[in-house]
Amino acid sequence: MADQLVNKISVVTGGGSGIGYAIAERFIYEGAQVVIASRNRQRLDAAVDRLGPRAQAIATDVADDQLVAQLCNQLERIDILVTCAGGALFGPVAAVSPHAVRELFATRFFGQLSMIHYAVPKMSAGSAIILCSGAADVIGLPMFSAGTAIDGAISSMARSLAIELAPRGIRVNTISPGLIKDTQIQSNMSQKQTSQFVQQTLAAIPLKRQGLPAEVADAALFLASCEYVTGQIIQIDGGWSAA
Ligand SMILES: NC(=O)c1ccc[n+]([C@@H]2O[C@H](COP(=O)([O-])OP(=O)(O)OC[C@H]3O[C@@H](n4cnc5c(N)ncnc54)[C@H](OP(=O)(O)O)[C@@H]3O)[C@@H](O)[C@H]2O)c1
């Protein structure tokens, strides 16, 4: 075990799988106590079994304000909040229903905002908030317009919150993943769509490979522990957004 986050209490939404799980695993390795929160109880329990005794699961739907309030009320304090709960919508704008877009906003945008709203009263000077955006906050990505709009909204909100919460000693930063494999996110695309999308996207990524959840966790650990960084958006995207 390393010791960068000893005695820290962290909440990681979406911590039952993918990027959130990798962040929970890294934070626990660094000594933190981690509460993972998402909807699927079975997946959460399996994750806690793998993460060990410093992990705890609370089932919640971040799109439901009351459940988010209940989650935060159960905790004495929150030192590091990471908001990874989310998903994606793939398809041409005329085929993706506005209802599905509203649902994605409810989870990915309002879910992060709601977590911050209820978590901030539990945070004191030295705490950190890490939001999850996506590399498409700065690049156009056809067939993903709803998700890219959310990426932009999150990155923008994070900059404003960083300034607003600085006087309280709470830092706010954003991880912005590019094309990250070994997560559940592509499960709403067919195998053929996924492989076509990956091939096309890799052509635009200078490092010519997909990223790993553990590589996003590297960035999250940096943002959780480096006390002079706030208001920043770290692109973990193999250079995609720089090309
Ligand atoms: N992977 C990528 O290439 C990529 C790129 C850019 C941005 N991102 C963003 O990174 C974040 C993590 O994605 P991932 O790739 O790790 O995918 P993932 O494995 O699907 O993780 C998303 C997690 O969010 C949880 N979740 C979904 N809706 C929820 C809700 N309403 N309330 C609570 N939890 C909810 C899911 O668990 P339950 O279903 O059990 O609730 C799941 O554990 C997402 O916000 C995604 O948009 C990912």
The ligand as an ORCA input file, in Angstrom:
! r2SCAN-3c Opt
* xyz 0 1
  N     -14.985      5.170    -21.579
  C     -14.833      6.240    -22.329
  O     -14.260      6.148    -23.437
  C     -15.322      7.586    -21.855
  C     -14.996      8.699    -22.647
  C     -15.430      9.946    -22.249
  C     -16.177     10.099    -21.083
  N     -16.496      8.980    -20.348
  C     -17.296      9.197    -19.140
  O     -16.675      8.550    -18.070
  C     -17.688      8.168    -17.096
  C     -17.459      6.711    -16.693
  O     -17.722      5.914    -17.831
  P     -17.099      4.469    -18.063
  O     -16.474      4.483    -19.397
  O     -16.301      4.029    -16.894
  O     -18.439      3.610    -18.234
  P     -19.174      2.575    -17.284
  O     -18.305      1.405    -17.017
  O     -20.483      2.331    -17.950
  O     -19.404      3.379    -15.925
  C     -20.512      4.199    -15.702
  C     -21.010      3.917    -14.310
  O     -22.053      4.842    -14.005
  C     -23.065      4.157    -13.293
  N     -24.334      4.852    -13.543
  C     -24.970      5.048    -14.723
  N     -26.106      5.737    -14.543
  C     -26.190      5.990    -13.209
  C     -27.136      6.653    -12.391
  N     -28.242      7.212    -12.906
  N     -26.915      6.718    -11.061
  C     -25.809      6.158    -10.508
  N     -24.872      5.511    -11.237
  C     -25.065      5.435    -12.566
  C     -23.071      2.739    -13.877
  O     -23.533      1.784    -12.919
  P     -25.077      1.336    -12.805
  O     -25.542      1.050    -14.213
  O     -25.047      0.160    -11.915
  O     -25.800      2.500    -12.201
  C     -21.581      2.511    -14.125
  O     -20.963      1.934    -13.003
  C     -19.042      8.414    -17.766
  O     -19.597      9.613    -17.290
  C     -18.681      8.557    -19.218
  O     -19.605      9.362    -19.914
  C     -16.077      7.738    -20.712
*
